[in-house]
């Protein structure tokens, strides 16, 4: 792989999660296309993009900053999942699975941030 971020497991997991969110929002009601669907997609995309952008040619403090953006975007997706569940766009099982995936990405991103601070 040509770029540093492509070898990061957290980036790979975030990319898979992004696919899951994209497929999920396609099932949302049409009136949500420019509201919750769009917000969730953009936040999930942001996780992947910030990990990639921060990792390439950046100092550790700069990479740490971009990982912070990725974390905030992941939390935003979690909040969107709560809204989707409350509006009955997703069931408890779908919510739990995606919540667990988001939680894993958040933990991995935080661990990567912690390792950057030690260097």
C-alpha positions as CSV (number, residue, x, y, z in Angstrom):
1,X,0.0,0.0,0.0
2,X,1.3,3.4,-1.0
3,X,0.1,5.6,1.9
4,X,0.7,5.3,5.6
5,X,-3.0,5.5,6.5
6,X,-3.9,2.5,4.4
7,X,-2.0,0.3,6.8
8,X,-3.7,1.6,9.9
9,X,-6.3,-1.0,11.2
10,X,-8.4,1.8,12.6
11,X,-8.6,3.5,9.2
12,X,-9.6,0.1,7.6
13,X,-12.3,-0.4,10.3
14,X,-13.5,3.2,9.8
15,X,-13.8,2.6,6.1
16,X,-15.9,-0.6,6.7
17,X,-18.0,1.4,9.2
18,X,-18.5,4.1,6.6
19,X,-19.8,1.5,4.2
20,X,-22.2,0.2,6.8
21,X,-23.6,3.7,7.5
22,X,-23.9,4.5,3.8
23,X,-25.9,1.3,3.3
24,X,-28.0,2.0,6.3
25,X,-29.1,5.5,5.4
26,X,-30.3,4.4,2.0
27,X,-33.1,2.7,3.9
28,X,-34.2,5.8,5.8
29,X,-37.4,7.6,4.8
30,X,-37.1,9.9,1.8
31,X,-37.7,13.0,3.9
32,X,-34.5,12.3,5.8
33,X,-32.3,12.5,2.6
34,X,-31.1,16.0,3.3
35,X,-31.4,15.8,7.1
36,X,-30.3,12.8,9.2
37,X,-29.1,10.7,6.3
38,X,-26.8,13.4,5.0
39,X,-25.5,14.2,8.5
40,X,-24.7,10.6,9.3
41,X,-23.0,10.0,6.0
42,X,-20.9,13.1,6.3
43,X,-19.9,12.3,9.9
44,X,-18.9,8.7,8.9
45,X,-17.0,10.0,5.9
46,X,-15.2,12.5,8.2
47,X,-13.8,9.7,10.4
48,X,-12.1,8.0,7.5
49,X,-11.0,11.3,5.9
50,X,-9.5,12.8,9.1
51,X,-7.5,9.7,9.9
52,X,-6.1,9.6,6.4
53,X,-5.4,13.4,6.2
54,X,-3.7,13.5,9.6
55,X,-1.5,10.5,9.0
56,X,0.2,11.7,5.9
57,X,3.2,14.0,6.1
58,X,2.1,15.4,9.5
59,X,3.9,15.8,12.8
60,X,2.6,13.7,15.7
61,X,0.9,16.7,17.3
62,X,-0.8,17.5,13.9
63,X,-1.9,13.9,13.5
64,X,-3.2,13.9,17.0
65,X,-5.3,17.0,16.1
66,X,-6.9,15.2,13.1
67,X,-7.5,12.1,15.2
68,X,-9.4,14.4,17.6
69,X,-11.6,15.4,14.6
70,X,-12.2,11.8,13.7
71,X,-13.2,11.0,17.3
72,X,-15.7,13.9,17.4
73,X,-17.1,12.6,14.1
74,X,-17.5,9.1,15.5
75,X,-19.4,10.5,18.5
76,X,-21.6,12.4,16.1
77,X,-22.4,9.2,14.3
78,X,-23.3,7.6,17.6
79,X,-25.7,10.5,18.4
80,X,-27.2,10.0,14.9
81,X,-27.7,6.4,15.7
82,X,-29.7,7.3,18.8
83,X,-31.9,9.6,16.8
84,X,-32.4,7.0,14.1
85,X,-33.4,4.5,16.8
86,X,-35.8,6.9,18.5
87,X,-37.4,7.7,15.2
88,X,-37.7,4.0,14.6
89,X,-35.6,4.0,11.4
90,X,-33.5,1.2,12.9
91,X,-34.2,-1.6,15.3
92,X,-32.3,-2.4,18.5
93,X,-30.2,-5.0,16.9
94,X,-28.9,-2.7,14.1
95,X,-28.3,0.0,16.7
96,X,-26.3,-2.3,19.0
97,X,-24.2,-3.6,16.1
98,X,-23.3,-0.2,14.8
99,X,-22.9,1.2,18.3
100,X,-20.4,-1.5,19.0
101,X,-18.5,-0.8,15.8
102,X,-18.3,2.9,16.6
103,X,-17.2,2.1,20.1
104,X,-14.3,0.0,18.8
105,X,-13.2,2.7,16.3
106,X,-13.3,5.3,19.1
107,X,-11.2,3.1,21.4
108,X,-8.7,2.4,18.7
109,X,-8.5,6.1,17.7
110,X,-7.9,7.1,21.3
111,X,-5.2,4.4,21.7
112,X,-3.5,5.7,18.6
113,X,-3.7,9.3,20.0
114,X,-2.2,8.0,23.3
115,X,0.7,6.3,21.5
116,X,1.5,9.5,19.6
117,X,1.8,11.5,22.8
118,X,4.4,9.0,24.1
119,X,6.7,9.6,21.1
